[in-house]
Amino acid sequence: MEVALVTVGDELLAGDTVNTNAAWLGRRLADRGASVERVVVVPDSVGEIAREVNELRAAYDAVIVTGGLGPTHDDMTMEAVAAAVGVSVEEHPDAVEWIADNTDYSRADLVEGTTHLPAGSRLLPNEAGVAPGCAVENVYVLPGVPDEMEAMFERIEDEFAGAYRHVAVVEADEPESALVERLATLRDRFDVTVGSYPGDHVRVKLQSTDEAELDAAAAWLRERVETPQR
């Protein structure tokens, strides 16, 4: 399953807030075997959000959008997602009912727009907050507040799946540039994906759905690199 992540917020683009949601979702989706193919950060703009969501929902199996939920002036995600899938935004009876039954808020307490979702969408209750999320077609809309987003994702994570990928890490005490030819040969010889990450040592991350193939690839590489002295 190929997934795209869209994180919404001027504060992310300005660097005022670190985009921890994308990192957390990437790890959780990878654990389920889903493949995150794109991560996009967009401003609080209906047009920008709608354009990205419209393009990505056609290209990937699922799109997860985080941030910009609620009734305030800069909460534009629901309107934008509705525009992307060609429906209107309207009061959602399930959202009204869930908030009344599961929170301390009455309908009179809610700011106008809190329970408005894209027409025909499925409610995703916000168990850690108030503003609900939704799923419409292959687009999932979650809050930007991390604990709210995480709780909501855990309700739907079974909808994201793929072949489990085993992981092995080989450390090399060599410059990354010196490993290029060996990593190219590794890719040719074995059915694994390869990523290299420089630091104090170069970490080469290998992944495969076939554990035996992964073990063989990792053993082949360890025999051909200088490993750090412990």
Sequence and secondary structure as in RCSB ss.txt:
>XXXX:A:sequence
MEVALVTVGDELLAGDTVNTNAAWLGRRLADRGASVERVVVVPDSVGEIAREVNELRAAYDAVIVTGGLGPTHDD
MTMEAVAAAVGVSVEEHPDAVEWIADNTDYSRADLVEGTTHLPAGSRLLPNEAGVAPGCAVENVYVLPGVPDEME
AMFERIEDEFAGAYRHVAVVEADEPESALVERLATLRDRFDVTVGSYPGDHVRVKLQSTDEAELDAAAAWLRERV
ETPQR
>XXXX:A:secstr
 EEEEEEE HHHHTTSS  HHHHHHHHHHHHTT EEEEEEEE S HHHHHHHHHHHHHHSSEEEEES  SSSTT 
 HHHHHHHHHT  EEE HHHHHHHHHHSS  GGGS TTTTEEETT EEE  TTSSS EEEETTEEEE SSHHHHH
HHHHHHGGG      EEEEEEESS GGGGHHHHHHHHHHSS EEEEE SSSEEEEEEES HHHHHHHHHHHHTTS
     
